[in-house]
Amino acid sequence: VQLQASGGGLVQGGGSLRLSCADSGRTSRTSAMSWFRHAPGKEREFVAGLRWRDLSTYYARSVKGRFTISRDNDKNIVSLQMKSLKPEDTAVYYCAASTSGIITSSMTQSSAYEYWGQGTLVTVSS
């Protein structure tokens, strides 16, 4: 698994951005992929996740209804569409992949993911 995140940038509050995470290794072992974010002075937090076997999606309460995680099967890319962005969404966003049998209660835990992308910075201005 080799993850490459892209799509970050500077956007005004209320705007939209789309992040993408490509698995260049094109592994068939992936069981889930998620996005986490790390803002200055804060702990890294779960944002959104997608489980392969049933395409279940999971969202942090703070982004539910504004962010959408999806998968492009052909290109092995997981995207995070972010709308109605707020200054508090400013952070470095990381994609992560799990190749183990991840269970629902573990989807939001960073320790459940073995592979991480390099991060992409999202800055939302007020």
Sine and cosine of phi, psi and omega as CSV:
sin_phi,cos_phi,sin_psi,cos_psi,sin_omega,cos_omega
0.00,0.00,0.82,-0.58,0.04,-1.00
-0.73,-0.69,0.94,-0.34,-0.13,-0.99
-0.99,-0.17,0.70,-0.72,0.01,-1.00
-0.76,-0.65,0.92,-0.38,-0.01,-1.00
-0.99,-0.10,0.55,-0.83,0.02,-1.00
-0.45,-0.89,0.19,-0.98,0.11,-0.99
0.95,-0.31,-0.09,1.00,0.00,-1.00
-0.94,0.33,0.17,-0.99,0.01,-1.00
0.22,-0.97,-0.20,-0.98,0.01,-1.00
-0.98,-0.22,0.75,-0.66,-0.02,-1.00
-0.60,-0.80,0.49,-0.87,0.06,-1.00
-0.98,0.21,0.45,-0.89,0.07,-1.00
-0.81,0.58,0.68,-0.73,-0.06,-1.00
1.00,-0.04,-0.20,0.98,-0.02,-1.00
-0.99,0.12,-0.10,-0.99,-0.07,-1.00
-0.76,-0.65,0.45,-0.89,0.13,-0.99
-0.55,-0.83,0.43,-0.90,0.06,-1.00
-0.81,-0.59,0.87,-0.49,0.06,-1.00
-0.99,-0.12,0.55,-0.84,0.06,-1.00
-0.78,-0.63,0.53,-0.85,0.04,-1.00
-0.73,-0.69,0.91,-0.41,-0.02,-1.00
-0.97,-0.24,0.71,-0.71,0.09,-1.00
-0.99,-0.12,0.99,-0.12,-0.07,-1.00
-0.94,0.33,-0.30,0.96,0.04,-1.00
-0.98,0.20,-0.27,0.96,0.04,-1.00
0.76,0.65,0.71,0.70,-0.01,-1.00
-0.95,0.30,0.54,-0.84,0.06,-1.00
-1.00,-0.09,0.05,1.00,-0.09,-1.00
-1.00,-0.02,-0.09,1.00,-0.06,-1.00
-0.89,0.45,0.73,-0.68,0.05,-1.00
-0.93,-0.36,-0.36,0.93,0.03,-1.00
-0.28,-0.96,0.48,-0.88,0.14,-0.99
-0.70,-0.71,0.60,-0.80,-0.05,-1.00
-0.61,-0.79,0.23,-0.97,0.12,-0.99
-0.91,-0.42,0.69,-0.72,0.13,-0.99
-0.84,-0.54,0.27,-0.96,0.08,-1.00
-0.63,-0.78,0.44,-0.90,-0.02,-1.00
-0.71,-0.70,0.94,-0.35,0.02,-1.00
-0.99,-0.12,0.47,-0.88,0.01,-1.00
-0.83,0.55,0.76,-0.65,0.05,-1.00
0.98,0.19,0.07,1.00,-0.03,-1.00
-0.83,-0.56,0.27,-0.96,0.09,-1.00
-0.97,0.24,0.45,-0.89,0.11,-0.99
-0.90,0.43,0.66,-0.75,-0.04,-1.00
-0.73,-0.68,0.48,-0.88,0.07,-1.00
-0.94,0.34,0.62,-0.78,0.03,-1.00
-0.91,-0.42,-0.84,0.55,-0.04,-1.00
-0.36,-0.93,0.49,-0.87,-0.01,-1.00
-0.56,-0.83,0.39,-0.92,-0.01,-1.00
-0.67,-0.74,0.80,-0.60,-0.01,-1.00
-0.99,-0.14,0.74,-0.68,-0.14,-0.99
-0.90,0.43,-0.73,0.68,-0.25,-0.97
-0.91,0.42,-0.50,0.87,-0.01,-1.00
-0.76,-0.65,0.12,0.99,0.00,-1.00
0.85,0.53,0.46,0.89,0.08,-1.00
-0.92,0.38,0.62,-0.78,0.03,-1.00
-0.89,-0.45,0.49,-0.87,-0.05,-1.00
-0.68,-0.73,0.63,-0.78,-0.04,-1.00
-0.69,-0.72,0.56,-0.83,0.18,-0.98
-0.93,0.36,0.51,-0.86,-0.05,-1.00
-0.86,0.51,-0.57,0.82,-0.08,-1.00
-0.94,0.34,-0.30,0.96,-0.05,-1.00
-0.88,-0.47,-0.13,0.99,-0.05,-1.00
-0.86,0.51,0.75,-0.67,-0.03,-1.00
1.00,-0.03,-0.26,0.97,0.01,-1.00
-0.92,-0.40,-0.54,0.84,-0.03,-1.00
-0.94,-0.34,0.53,-0.85,0.05,-1.00
-0.70,-0.71,0.80,-0.60,0.06,-1.00
-0.98,-0.19,0.65,-0.76,-0.02,-1.00
-0.51,-0.86,0.23,-0.97,-0.04,-1.00
-0.78,-0.63,0.70,-0.72,0.13,-0.99
-0.98,-0.22,0.97,-0.25,-0.11,-0.99
-0.88,0.48,-0.68,0.73,-0.09,-1.00
-0.89,0.45,-0.60,0.80,-0.09,-1.00
-0.98,-0.20,0.02,1.00,-0.01,-1.00
0.80,0.60,0.72,0.70,-0.02,-1.00
-0.86,-0.52,0.69,-0.72,0.13,-0.99
-0.94,-0.35,0.77,-0.64,-0.05,-1.00
-0.91,-0.42,0.43,-0.90,0.10,-0.99
-0.79,-0.61,0.96,-0.28,0.07,-1.00
-1.00,0.06,0.85,-0.53,-0.06,-1.00
-0.90,-0.44,0.83,-0.56,0.00,-1.00
-0.83,-0.56,0.26,-0.97,0.02,-1.00
0.75,0.66,0.74,0.67,-0.07,-1.00
-0.91,0.42,0.55,-0.83,-0.01,-1.00
-0.86,-0.52,0.40,-0.92,0.05,-1.00
-0.82,0.58,-0.53,0.85,0.00,-1.00
-0.95,0.31,-0.11,0.99,0.11,-0.99
-0.99,0.11,-0.11,0.99,0.02,-1.00
-0.88,0.48,0.83,-0.56,-0.05,-1.00
-0.04,-1.00,0.17,-0.99,0.23,-0.97
-1.00,0.01,0.81,-0.59,-0.03,-1.00
-0.98,-0.19,0.74,-0.68,-0.01,-1.00
-0.86,-0.51,0.67,-0.74,0.17,-0.99
-0.99,-0.12,0.48,-0.88,-0.06,-1.00
-0.61,-0.79,0.51,-0.86,-0.02,-1.00
-0.76,-0.64,0.58,-0.81,0.07,-1.00
-0.88,-0.47,0.67,-0.75,0.08,-1.00
-0.92,-0.39,0.14,0.99,0.04,-1.00
-0.99,-0.16,0.15,-0.99,0.01,-1.00
-0.97,0.25,0.97,0.26,-0.11,-0.99
-0.92,0.39,0.68,-0.73,-0.01,-1.00
-0.97,-0.25,0.29,-0.96,-0.10,-0.99
-0.80,0.60,-0.72,0.69,-0.07,-1.00
-0.93,0.38,-0.26,0.97,-0.01,-1.00
-0.99,-0.12,-0.17,0.99,-0.11,-0.99
-0.84,0.54,-0.54,0.84,-0.07,-1.00
-1.00,-0.03,0.03,1.00,-0.07,-1.00
-0.99,-0.14,0.83,-0.56,-0.03,-1.00
-0.89,0.46,-0.47,0.88,-0.02,-1.00
-0.92,0.38,-0.25,0.97,-0.01,-1.00
-0.99,0.16,-0.12,0.99,-0.10,-1.00
-0.93,-0.38,0.80,-0.60,-0.04,-1.00
-1.00,0.01,-0.42,0.91,-0.12,-0.99
-0.85,-0.52,0.66,-0.75,-0.05,-1.00
-0.72,-0.69,0.61,-0.79,0.13,-0.99
-0.99,0.16,0.01,-1.00,-0.12,-0.99
-0.99,0.11,-0.19,0.98,0.01,-1.00
1.00,-0.06,0.57,-0.82,0.07,-1.00
-0.68,-0.73,0.72,-0.70,-0.12,-0.99
-1.00,0.09,0.78,-0.63,0.12,-0.99
-0.90,-0.43,0.83,-0.56,0.02,-1.00
-0.85,-0.53,0.84,-0.54,0.00,-1.00
-0.92,-0.38,0.87,-0.49,-0.02,-1.00
-1.00,0.01,0.48,-0.88,-0.02,-1.00
-1.00,0.02,0.00,0.00,0.00,0.00
